[in-house]
Amino acid sequence: YGFGNFGDDLLCLFFYRLLKKMFPEAQVYVFSNATENNSNFQLNHTHKNYNQYLKGLLNIDKKHIIDWTYKGHFDVVINGGGGVFFDYTLASFLKKIINRIINLFTPKTAYRFEKIVRVILRKKSNITFDKNYAIGNNVGPFDVNSSQFVRLYLKIGAIDGFLIRDMESKYYLKKIKYKGFYQQISDVVYCKSYLPELYEKKTNHDIKTVGIILMSWQHDAEQHMIKFNELHSLLTQRGIGTRFFAFSELHDVKLQDLTENAITYWRPNEQPLVEYLQELSEVDCMISMRFHGLVVSNIIGIPCVGIGINNKITDYIKQTEQVNEWVDKDFIVNELIEKIELINQNFKHSTENIKNIKEMFFKTEQIVQDFLVALET
């Protein structure tokens, strides 16, 4: 955590509040490579003390924000949500052979073997733990042709149980012969008790403003921005306003060079969470390239059009099709216009169904709490 990604920051805030409430006597540490030790953190060069914003967001003592140079033992490690276990890069020929050899064993067996090798070579891990769990994560995509296959395989082997947030993750866990516990839940941002800021009531009306949550996606960023700029022009001609948003200044900063429209970036070092949520809530329909753009917009009360750049987005849209629409990543602008018109025609029905979606996903909160209670006992 700590890299200024809006979705990740919400997850971090949820888990910190959850653990502090459920285990008030426990010391809770947050792992972040953007600690005060890392003065070379990229955004520090343009924003003073950017790598310290987690202190304010979480209201946490700075000594409890640690990085991977920290040496210590924990009762439990929680891998707290998001897309962690994936790799889109291809391995070299030699790596592919090694990957296939490792794949002959289960992840847990491979992890135990690595621990033995570390002991023999006297290269102990900095971080040790009794139990290790992943809550609210995606698993995949990756396979034996992936460059990071061994690292991901061993990392999954170290985990004693998963609460995963999509069907694709089940597929990848089965594919790699993972033998531990796993159960599917919805995204933990739907846990209302711990993120009440998201649940301010929005007054709905016909679509007067469309928001666009951007993402610098692989090599298609320039083509997407051309299309979104064209969409802006077409909507303006129809008397509909547009707002551009970006959830990660570190990842998406170059997008501003591709549009004359101002992009509202999430800047946690200078803007409180409630203010950014207020900015998002000022639109009536959201187009999003980011998964958490869809989730947060729905929670606020905004129907969405998802850009299907990955299965995480398309799976969510299929679960919420009574409210949201989606287009393929290679969409044409007229498709977006059609989807916006479709949402506008069913606007009252869609906004009423958002309540049903939130109620359907609220059970995640109890599942996560029960899971942590079970860990303690």
TACOR-V765118 format. One record per pair of residues at least 12 apart in sequence whose C-alpha atoms are under 6 Angstrom apart, sorted by sequence separation. I is the first residue (numbers start at 1). J is the second residue. If there is no record, write none. Layout:
# TACOR-V765118
i->I j->J
i->I j->J
This chain:
# TACOR-V765118
i->35 j->51
i->34 j->51
i->285 j->302
i->287 j->304
i->245 j->263
i->284 j->302
i->285 j->303
i->286 j->304
i->287 j->305
i->288 j->306
i->289 j->307
i->161 j->180
i->163 j->182
i->165 j->184
i->244 j->263
i->245 j->264
i->246 j->265
i->247 j->266
i->285 j->304
i->287 j->306
i->305 j->324
i->307 j->326
i->308 j->327
i->160 j->180
i->161 j->181
i->162 j->182
i->163 j->183
i->164 j->184
i->165 j->185
i->245 j->265
i->303 j->323
i->304 j->324
i->305 j->325
i->306 j->326
i->307 j->327
i->308 j->328
i->309 j->329
i->161 j->182
i->163 j->184
i->164 j->185
i->165 j->186
i->303 j->324
i->305 j->326
i->307 j->328
i->308 j->329
i->165 j->187
i->291 j->313
i->307 j->329
i->133 j->159
i->138 j->164
i->132 j->159
i->133 j->160
i->135 j->162
i->136 j->163
i->137 j->164
i->323 j->350
i->132 j->160
i->133 j->161
i->134 j->162
i->135 j->163
i->136 j->164
i->136 j->165
i->2 j->32
i->139 j->169
i->1 j->32
i->138 j->169
i->209 j->240
i->211 j->242
i->2 j->34
i->208 j->240
i->209 j->241
i->210 j->242
i->211 j->243
i->212 j->244
i->213 j->245
i->214 j->246
i->209 j->242
i->211 j->244
i->212 j->245
i->213 j->246
i->31 j->65
i->32 j->66
i->33 j->67
i->29 j->64
i->30 j->65
i->31 j->66
i->32 j->67
i->29 j->65
i->31 j->67
i->216 j->252
i->111 j->154
i->99 j->144
i->107 j->153
i->111 j->157
i->107 j->154
i->96 j->145
i->108 j->157
i->107 j->157
i->136 j->187
i->76 j->129
i->73 j->127
i->75 j->129
i->81 j->135
i->83 j->137
i->85 j->139
i->86 j->140
i->91 j->145
i->71 j->126
i->72 j->127
i->73 j->128
i->74 j->129
i->75 j->130
i->76 j->131
i->77 j->132
i->78 j->133
i->79 j->134
i->80 j->135
i->81 j->136
i->82 j->137
i->83 j->138
i->85 j->140
i->86 j->141
i->87 j->142
i->90 j->145
i->91 j->146
i->71 j->127
i->73 j->129
i->76 j->132
i->78 j->134
i->81 j->137
i->86 j->142
i->90 j->146
i->91 j->147
i->89 j->146
i->90 j->147
i->89 j->147
i->106 j->177
i->211 j->283
i->210 j->283
i->209 j->283
i->210 j->284
i->212 j->286
i->215 j->289
i->209 j->284
i->210 j->285
i->211 j->286
i->212 j->287
i->213 j->288
i->214 j->289
i->210 j->286
i->212 j->288
i->207 j->284
i->202 j->301
i->199 j->300
i->190 j->362
i->191 j->365
i->185 j->364
i->14 j->194
i->53 j->269
i->50 j->269
i->6 j->247
i->5 j->247
i->5 j->248
i->4 j->248
i->7 j->292
